[in-house]
Amino acid sequence: MSVREDRLAALAVLAEPLRRRFYLHVAASNEPMSREAAAEALGVSRSVAAFHLDKLAEAGVLDVEYRRPPGRGGPGAGRPTKFYRRPERELDFTVPERRYDLAAAILAQAVSDARERILPVEEALRVAARDFGRVIGAGLDDAADGASENELDRVLAILTAHGYEPERHGGVVTLRNCPFHALAEEHRELVCGMNLDMLEGLLEGAAARDLTARLDPVPGRCCVTVHADTGTGA
C-alpha cells in the first residue's frame, strides 16, 4: 500500500461516527486508555469498544501499547492490558495531494545553512532543494520503488509517489498537480525556482541522465516539465 493509500485508509476509518468519537476521546486524553475505560466513557460494551479501537489502530490512527495497570505486577498478575493512545506522527490528507511539509523542510534547511555558512539565502535554497531532490530521486525515503531499469519509468514512479500526477506526452512529462500550490500562488518565483532545483536534484539522484527538468509555467499545473532526450528509447 502506498503512502497516499495509507492516508486515505486512515481518513476512511474515521468516517464511522462512533469510531470517530472513540478517536476524539482517546486523542483528548493525557494518558493511554484501556478498552474498559473507553467503553465506560462512551457508554458501550467492552467488545464494541475493542472492535472500534482495533480498527483505528489497524489504520494507524491510534498507537497501541501493552502494560499492566498500576498496582498489578509480578507472578500471577495476569496478561498486560492493551492501551491506546494518539500517535506522535501527524495525519493529513489533501485532494489533490499537497506537500507543504516538504517545502517547509527545504526552506528551514536553507535558512539554517544560510546562517551557519554565511550564504545568500537564494544560494542556500538552491543547494537545499537539490539536496532534498537527490535523496528523493535515490529512493532513500522509501517513497517509490526505484528498481526499474527504465529511467523514465523510474522517475514517473517517484513523481507519482510525491503527488505530482505526471502525464507523459511522447518525450515530455507534464505534472498535472503542484504539491506546493498555495505557496506558489503567493510566492511564485521563489517556490517555482525551488521546485525546479528540487526536481533537477531528483533526476540526478535517480541517475536519469537522459532527462532534464525545465521551467515551463502553464496555469492549472506544475510549473516544471520533464523532457527526455530524443533517441534515448525511454
C-alpha positions in Angstrom: 0.0 0.0 0.0 1.4 3.4 -0.9 1.7 6.3 1.5 -1.2 8.0 -0.2 -3.4 4.9 0.2 -2.3 4.7 3.9 -3.5 8.3 4.4 -6.8 7.5 2.6 -7.4 4.4 4.8 -6.8 6.5 7.9 -9.3 9.1 6.7 -11.9 6.4 5.8 -11.8 4.7 9.1 -12.8 7.9 10.8 -15.9 8.3 8.7 -17.9 6.0 11.0 -19.5 8.2 13.7 -19.0 6.1 16.8 -15.4 5.2 15.8 -14.7 8.9 15.3 -16.0 9.5 18.9 -13.6 6.9 20.2 -10.7 8.5 18.4 -11.6 12.0 19.7 -11.9 10.7 23.2 -8.6 8.8 23.2 -6.8 11.7 21.5 -8.0 14.1 24.1 -6.6 12.0 27.0 -3.3 12.8 28.5 -2.7 9.1 29.3 -3.1 5.9 27.2 -6.6 4.5 27.5 -7.8 0.9 28.0 -10.7 -0.7 26.3 -12.7 -0.7 29.5 -12.1 3.0 30.2 -13.1 3.9 26.7 -16.2 1.7 26.8 -17.4 3.2 30.1 -16.8 6.8 28.8 -18.8 6.3 25.7 -21.5 4.1 27.2 -20.9 1.0 25.1 -19.8 -2.6 25.8 -16.2 -3.6 26.0 -16.5 -5.7 22.9 -17.8 -2.8 20.9 -15.0 -0.6 22.2 -12.4 -3.2 21.4 -13.7 -3.5 17.8 -13.6 0.2 17.0 -10.3 0.8 18.8 -8.6 -2.0 17.0 -9.9 -0.7 13.7 -8.4 2.7 14.5 -5.1 1.0 15.4 -5.0 -1.1 12.2 -5.3 2.1 10.2 -2.5 3.8 12.1 -4.8 6.4 13.6 -4.1 5.2 17.2 -1.0 3.6 18.6 -1.1 0.6 20.9 1.0 -0.4 23.9 0.7 -3.2 26.5 1.3 -2.8 30.2 -0.2 -3.8 33.5 -2.3 -1.2 35.3 -0.8 0.5 38.4 -0.5 -1.8 41.4 -0.5 -5.1 39.4 2.8 -6.8 38.8 4.9 -9.8 39.4 3.9 -13.5 39.1 0.2 -14.1 38.9 -0.6 -10.6 37.8 -2.1 -11.8 34.5 -1.5 -10.6 31.0 -0.7 -7.0 30.3 -3.6 -4.8 29.3 -3.9 -3.2 25.9 -3.9 0.6 25.9 -4.5 3.0 23.1 -3.0 6.5 22.6 -2.8 9.2 20.0 0.3 8.7 17.8 3.1 11.3 17.8 3.1 11.4 14.0 0.7 13.8 12.1 -2.2 12.5 10.0 -3.1 14.6 7.0 -4.8 14.1 3.6 -5.4 16.6 0.9 -7.0 16.3 -2.6 -5.2 16.9 -4.8 -2.1 16.0 -2.8 0.0 18.8 -1.2 3.5 18.5 0.3 3.8 21.7 2.3 5.8 19.6 4.9 8.5 19.1 2.2 8.5 22.7 1.2 8.9 23.7 4.9 11.7 21.3 5.4 13.6 22.6 2.4 13.1 26.3 3.4 14.1 25.6 7.0 17.3 23.8 5.9 18.1 26.7 3.6 17.7 29.3 6.3 19.8 27.2 8.7 22.6 26.8 6.0 22.5 30.5 5.1 23.1 31.4 8.8 25.7 28.8 9.6 27.7 29.1 6.3 27.1 32.8 5.7 25.5 32.2 2.3 23.0 34.3 0.4 19.5 32.8 1.1 18.9 32.3 -2.6 22.0 30.2 -3.0 21.3 28.2 0.2 17.8 27.5 -1.1 19.1 26.2 -4.4 21.5 23.9 -2.6 19.0 22.6 -0.1 16.3 22.0 -2.8 18.8 20.0 -4.9 20.0 18.0 -1.9 16.4 17.1 -1.0 15.7 16.2 -4.6 18.7 13.9 -4.7 17.5 12.0 -1.7 14.0 11.6 -3.1 15.4 10.6 -6.5 17.7 7.9 -5.0 14.7 6.4 -3.2 16.3 6.9 0.2 13.0 7.9 1.7 11.3 4.7 0.6 8.6 6.7 -1.2 8.9 4.9 -4.5 10.3 1.8 -6.0 13.5 2.7 -7.9 14.2 -0.8 -9.2 13.0 -0.2 -12.8 15.8 -0.4 -15.4 13.9 2.3 -17.5 14.9 5.7 -16.2 11.7 7.4 -17.3 9.5 4.7 -15.7 11.6 5.1 -12.5 11.2 8.9 -12.5 7.4 8.6 -13.2 7.0 6.3 -10.2 8.9 8.7 -7.9 6.9 11.7 -9.2 3.6 9.9 -8.7 4.6 8.9 -5.1 5.2 12.6 -4.3 1.9 13.9 -5.6 2.9 15.4 -9.0 0.5 13.4 -11.1 2.9 13.0 -14.0 1.4 12.6 -17.5 3.6 11.5 -20.4 3.2 13.0 -23.9 5.9 11.5 -26.1 9.2 12.7 -24.7 7.6 15.3 -22.4 6.2 14.7 -19.0 3.8 17.3 -17.7 3.0 17.4 -14.0 -0.8 17.9 -13.5 -0.5 18.7 -9.8 1.7 21.2 -7.9 2.4 19.8 -4.4 3.2 23.4 -3.3 0.2 25.1 -4.9 -0.8 27.6 -2.2 2.8 28.6 -1.6 3.3 29.0 -5.3 0.3 31.2 -5.7 1.7 33.6 -3.1 5.4 33.4 -3.9 5.6 32.1 -7.4 9.2 33.0 -8.4 10.6 31.7 -5.1 8.6 28.4 -5.0 8.8 27.6 -8.7 12.6 28.1 -8.6 12.8 25.9 -5.5 10.7 23.3 -7.3 12.8 23.3 -10.4 16.0 22.9 -8.3 14.5 20.0 -6.3 13.3 18.2 -9.5 16.8 18.7 -11.1 18.2 17.1 -7.9 15.6 14.3 -8.1 16.7 13.4 -11.7 20.3 13.4 -10.6 19.5 11.2 -7.6 17.5 8.8 -9.8 20.5 8.6 -12.2 18.2 9.8 -15.0 20.9 11.2 -17.2 18.8 11.5 -20.3 16.0 13.5 -18.6 16.0 17.2 -17.9 13.7 19.4 -15.9 12.7 22.8 -17.3 10.7 25.7 -16.0 7.6 25.8 -18.2 4.8 27.6 -16.3 1.2 27.0 -17.5 -1.9 27.8 -15.5 -3.5 24.7 -13.9 -0.5 22.5 -13.5 3.1 22.4 -12.0 5.5 25.0 -13.4 8.1 22.3 -14.3 8.1 19.8 -17.2 10.5 16.9 -17.6 12.0 16.2 -21.0 13.5 13.0 -22.4 16.4 13.5 -24.9 15.5 12.4 -28.4 16.6 8.9 -29.2 17.0 7.6 -25.7 14.4 4.9 -26.2 12.8 5.8 -22.8 
